[in-house]
Amino acid sequence: MSKPSFLQNKEKLLPTEASLERAKGLGKRQYVRFAFYKIDPIWRRLDRQVQTDHKKELNKIITSFNRRMLLRPYSTIGTRADTEILFWQIADSPLVFQEFGAAIIKTKMGAYLELKYSYFSQTKRSIYELPPSFGDSEEPEERLVIDPSEAKYLFVYPFIKTREWYQLSLAARQGMINEHIIVGRKYPSVKLNTTYSYGLDDYEFIVAFETDEPSDFLDLVQELRETTVSMYTKQDIPVFTCINMRLDQALDALGGPITAEIIKAGETKEIWMDVCPLDELGPGQTKVVYLEGKQIGVFNIAGQIYALNNRCSHARGPLTEGEIDEKEACVVCPWHYTKFDLKTGKAIDGLVKTPVDIYEVKIQNNLISIGYEKTYE
């Protein structure tokens, strides 16, 4: 006997194993935003002390968001006429982007900053088989994580494919993607970060290429034009060439007196950041913060505080979500089995032997701070 229709409908509404797995995977995605600003030329005619005060205030406000998201500043002065500074933002929630944007316009300098372009996207597993290319790994989970390098240049542009592309079979599209990958493998110096904008913004993808060699990127793009998949491109402009800078340097590039600290190549400095009061991180608890463009996991193991790069050296899995062994003071990556010593950052068991960076921990006046020594190039 067939089931009543209302029972059949109810079963359709129950979550399947696949949908539950999908929901679980969604929690691992990251949100990404590229915000391009231009300063009103009137600001450059203000009193020089006023300009200095404006930049210091804005620097302080922007820096206050560093612990809540991965934030990278870039200058576009000299490469674009319509934008002058980029803030590349990566977070686990889009809400922090709204708070960041609102905080900027509330500053004195924010009254002179115009948001020229804003691209909003999210990481997502590709539906295609993507062997290593453009800096990707073999692990599909890694594509859920954006982990910027220290490359000097960043090339960003929005991307839309034609509707005809989506009418092709998956096998046909995979064949053309394979050709695309073969070309990409010729340029190992170029790292690709692909994020998705379907339904979130006006575009389908936002792509960001990192490299120290702009000529390699130029040659790569030129060669990609000759691939079959290029025929299905509807839009891939505007293109932004961005130069990686410290925040104080990027703000100084906008004009006014120099406020950036002069740091010589090879000079080493201690970088410290407050995490939270000690009583907000109880035994067995973990916390994620961002320091100098890196995601840091902070662990309280039986009252002892440890801090290390939160991204597994294998496929960048989030270590704070892994299983913790308090007796051994170690953590296991939740994506693929690799065990890391919380004291040293060494991989002591599992798939890889590459360690993760560890950070110094200080506790003063009940406040947890983490830091490290940075050598400037």
C-alpha positions in Angstrom: 0.0 0.0 0.0 1.3 3.4 -0.9 1.8 6.0 1.8 -0.7 8.8 2.2 0.3 11.9 0.3 0.8 14.0 3.4 3.3 11.5 4.7 5.1 11.5 1.4 5.3 15.3 1.5 6.6 15.2 5.0 9.4 12.8 4.1 10.4 15.1 1.3 10.8 17.9 3.8 13.0 15.8 6.2 16.7 16.5 5.8 18.6 13.9 3.8 22.1 12.7 4.6 23.4 14.7 1.7 21.6 17.9 2.8 22.9 17.5 6.3 26.4 17.1 5.0 25.9 20.2 2.8 24.7 22.2 5.8 27.8 21.1 7.7 30.0 22.1 4.9 28.4 25.6 4.7 29.8 26.4 8.1 33.3 26.0 6.8 32.9 28.6 4.1 34.4 32.1 4.3 32.9 35.4 3.2 35.1 37.7 1.1 34.9 41.4 0.3 37.0 43.6 -1.9 36.3 47.3 -1.1 37.9 49.9 -3.3 37.9 53.5 -2.2 39.0 56.9 -3.7 39.8 60.0 -1.7 38.1 63.3 -2.6 40.8 65.7 -4.0 39.5 68.3 -1.6 41.0 66.3 1.3 44.5 66.9 -0.2 44.0 70.7 0.2 43.3 70.5 4.0 45.7 71.6 6.6 48.6 69.2 6.9 48.1 68.6 10.6 44.4 67.9 10.0 45.5 65.3 7.3 47.8 63.7 9.8 45.1 63.5 12.5 42.6 62.0 9.9 45.0 59.3 8.9 45.9 58.3 12.4 42.3 58.1 13.4 41.4 56.0 10.3 44.4 53.8 10.9 43.3 53.1 14.5 39.7 52.3 13.5 40.8 49.9 10.7 43.4 48.2 12.9 40.7 47.5 15.5 39.1 45.1 13.1 42.3 43.0 12.6 41.4 40.6 15.4 37.9 39.9 13.9 38.8 39.3 10.3 41.6 38.9 7.9 42.3 42.3 6.5 44.8 43.2 3.8 45.4 46.8 2.5 46.6 47.5 -1.0 47.3 50.6 -3.0 46.0 51.2 -6.5 47.6 54.6 -7.0 49.6 54.5 -10.2 47.6 51.5 -11.6 44.0 52.8 -11.7 42.5 56.2 -12.1 39.2 55.5 -10.4 40.4 53.9 -7.2 43.3 54.5 -4.8 43.1 51.9 -1.9 41.7 48.4 -1.5 40.8 46.6 1.7 40.6 42.8 1.1 38.5 41.4 3.8 37.9 37.7 4.7 35.7 36.6 7.6 33.4 33.8 8.8 30.4 36.2 8.8 29.4 39.0 6.5 28.1 41.1 9.4 31.7 42.3 10.2 31.9 43.8 6.7 28.9 46.0 7.4 30.4 47.1 10.7 33.8 47.8 9.0 32.2 49.9 6.3 30.1 51.8 8.8 33.1 52.5 11.0 35.1 53.9 8.1 32.4 56.4 7.0 32.1 57.6 10.6 35.7 58.8 10.8 36.7 62.3 9.8 38.7 61.0 6.8 35.7 58.8 5.9 33.8 61.9 5.0 36.2 62.3 2.0 36.4 58.6 1.0 34.1 57.4 -1.8 33.5 53.7 -2.1 34.0 53.2 -5.8 33.6 49.4 -6.1 32.6 46.7 -3.6 32.6 43.0 -4.5 31.0 40.4 -2.1 31.6 36.7 -2.5 32.0 33.4 -0.6 34.3 30.4 -0.9 32.9 27.2 -2.2 34.0 23.8 -3.4 34.3 23.7 -7.2 32.0 21.3 -9.0 34.9 20.4 -11.3 37.9 18.1 -10.7 40.7 20.5 -10.1 44.2 19.0 -9.8 46.9 21.3 -8.5 47.0 24.6 -10.5 47.1 28.3 -9.8 48.4 27.3 -6.3 45.4 25.1 -5.5 45.9 21.9 -3.6 44.5 18.5 -4.3 42.2 18.7 -1.3 38.7 20.2 -2.1 38.4 21.5 1.4 41.3 23.8 0.9 39.3 25.8 -1.6 37.0 26.8 1.2 39.8 28.7 2.8 41.5 32.0 1.6 45.0 32.2 3.0 46.7 35.2 1.3 50.4 35.0 0.6 52.8 37.9 1.1 53.0 38.5 -2.7 53.6 42.0 -3.7 50.9 42.2 -6.3 47.2 41.3 -6.4 45.1 41.3 -9.5 41.3 41.3 -8.9 38.3 41.3 -11.3 34.7 40.1 -11.4 33.7 37.4 -13.8 30.5 36.2 -15.5 30.1 33.3 -17.9 27.6 33.2 -20.7 24.3 31.3 -20.2 25.4 29.0 -23.0 28.1 27.7 -20.8 25.6 26.4 -18.2 23.7 24.6 -20.9 26.7 22.4 -21.8 27.1 19.0 -20.1 29.3 18.7 -17.0 31.6 16.4 -19.0 32.0 19.0 -21.8 32.7 21.8 -19.3 35.2 19.6 -17.5 37.1 19.0 -20.7 37.5 22.7 -21.3 38.4 23.3 -17.6 41.2 20.7 -18.0 42.6 22.8 -20.9 42.4 25.8 -18.6 44.3 24.0 -15.9 47.1 22.9 -18.2 47.8 26.5 -19.1 47.7 27.5 -15.4 50.3 24.9 -14.5 52.8 26.8 -16.6 52.8 29.7 -14.2 53.5 28.4 -10.7 54.4 31.9 -9.5 50.7 32.9 -9.8 48.3 31.9 -7.1 44.6 32.0 -7.8 41.8 32.6 -5.2 38.4 32.0 -6.7 35.3 33.0 -4.8 31.6 32.8 -5.8 29.0 35.6 -6.0 25.9 33.7 -7.3 22.9 35.5 -5.8 25.1 37.6 -3.4 26.3 40.2 -5.9 26.0 41.3 -9.5 28.6 38.7 -10.7 29.2 35.0 -10.6 32.8 34.9 -9.5 35.4 37.2 -8.1 39.0 36.1 -8.9 42.1 37.3 -7.2 45.6 36.4 -8.4 48.6 36.8 -6.2 52.1 37.0 -7.6 55.5 38.8 -7.3 55.8 38.8 -11.1 53.2 40.9 -13.0 54.7 39.8 -16.3 53.9 36.2 -15.4 50.3 37.2 -14.8 50.1 39.1 -18.1 51.5 36.1 -20.0 49.0 33.8 -18.2 46.0 35.9 -19.1 47.1 36.2 -22.7 47.5 32.5 -23.1 44.2 31.8 -21.4 42.5 33.9 -24.1 43.4 31.1 -26.6 41.6 28.4 -24.6 38.2 27.1 -25.6 36.6 28.0 -22.4 37.4 31.7 -23.1 34.6 31.7 -25.7 32.1 31.5 -22.8 33.3 34.6 -21.0 30.6 37.3 -20.8 32.5 39.8 -18.6 35.9 39.9 -16.9 36.4 43.6 -16.3 37.2 45.9 -14.6 40.7 44.6 -13.7 42.5 46.0 -10.7 46.2 45.9 -10.2 46.9 46.3 -6.5 50.2 46.7 -4.6 50.6 45.1 -1.2 51.4 47.6 1.5 51.3 48.1 5.2 48.2 50.0 6.2 50.1 53.2 7.3 51.9 53.1 3.9 48.7 52.7 1.9 47.2 55.6 3.8 50.2 57.8 3.2 50.0 57.1 -0.5 46.7 59.0 -0.5 48.5 62.2 0.3 49.4 64.4 3.2 52.3 64.2 5.6 54.1 60.9 6.0 52.8 59.1 9.1 54.2 55.6 8.3 56.9 54.2 10.5 60.2 53.9 8.6 61.3 50.3 8.7 64.5 49.2 7.0 64.7 45.9 5.0 65.9 43.2 7.4 64.7 45.0 10.5 63.0 42.9 13.0 60.1 44.1 15.3 57.9 42.5 17.9 54.2 42.5 16.8 51.7 42.1 19.7 47.9 42.0 19.9 45.4 41.7 22.7 43.1 38.7 22.4 40.7 38.8 25.3 40.5 38.8 29.1 41.6 35.4 30.6 38.3 34.7 32.1 36.7 34.8 28.7 38.7 31.8 27.5 38.1 29.0 30.0 39.9 25.6 30.1 39.0 23.5 27.0 37.9 26.6 25.0 39.4 28.0 21.8 39.3 31.3 20.1 40.1 32.5 16.6 41.7 35.9 16.0 43.7 37.5 13.1 47.2 38.9 13.4 49.1 40.4 10.5 46.9 38.7 7.9 47.1 35.3 9.5 44.3 33.4 11.3 45.5 32.4 14.8 44.0 29.7 17.0 44.2 30.4 20.7 43.8 27.3 23.0 43.3 27.1 26.8 44.5 23.6 27.8 44.1 23.0 31.5 44.8 26.7 32.2 47.8 26.9 29.9 47.3 29.2 26.9 48.8 28.3 23.5 48.6 30.1 20.2 49.5 28.8 16.7 48.5 29.3 13.1 45.0 28.0 12.9 45.5 26.6 9.4 46.8 23.0 9.0 49.9 22.9 6.9 48.4 20.2 4.8 45.0 21.6 3.5 44.6 24.6 5.8 41.9 22.9 8.0 40.8 25.0 11.0 42.7 23.5 14.0 40.4 25.1 16.6 37.6 22.8 15.3 39.8 19.7 15.8 39.9 17.2 18.6 42.1 18.2 21.5 44.2 15.9 23.6 44.8 17.7 26.9 47.2 15.1 28.2 49.5 15.4 25.2 48.7 19.1 24.6 48.0 18.5 20.9 45.2 19.0 18.4 44.1 16.9 15.4 43.1 18.7 12.2 39.4 18.1 11.6 39.7 17.7 7.8 42.5 15.1 7.5 44.3 13.3 10.2 47.4 15.3 11.3 48.3 15.9 14.9 50.1 19.1 16.0 51.9 19.8 19.2 50.4 22.9 20.7 53.7 23.8 22.4 56.0 23.6 19.4 53.6 23.6 16.3 55.3 20.4 15.1 53.3 17.8 13.2 53.8 14.7 15.4 51.5 12.3 13.6 49.5 12.1 10.4 49.7 12.9 6.7 52.4 15.7 6.8 55.5 16.7 8.7 55.4 20.4 8.0 54.9 22.4 11.3 52.6 25.3 11.8 53.9 28.6 13.2 53.5 29.2 16.9 53.1 32.6 18.7 54.2 33.9 22.0 51.6 34.3 24.7 51.6 36.9 27.5 49.1 37.3 30.3 49.2 40.6 32.1 46.4 42.1 34.2 44.2 39.2 33.3 44.6 40.0 29.6 45.8 37.5 27.0 48.1 38.8 24.3 49.8 37.0 21.5 52.8 38.1 19.4 55.9 37.2 17.3 59.0 38.7 15.8 58.5 39.9 12.2 61.4 40.5 9.9 60.6 43.1 7.1 61.8 42.6 3.6 
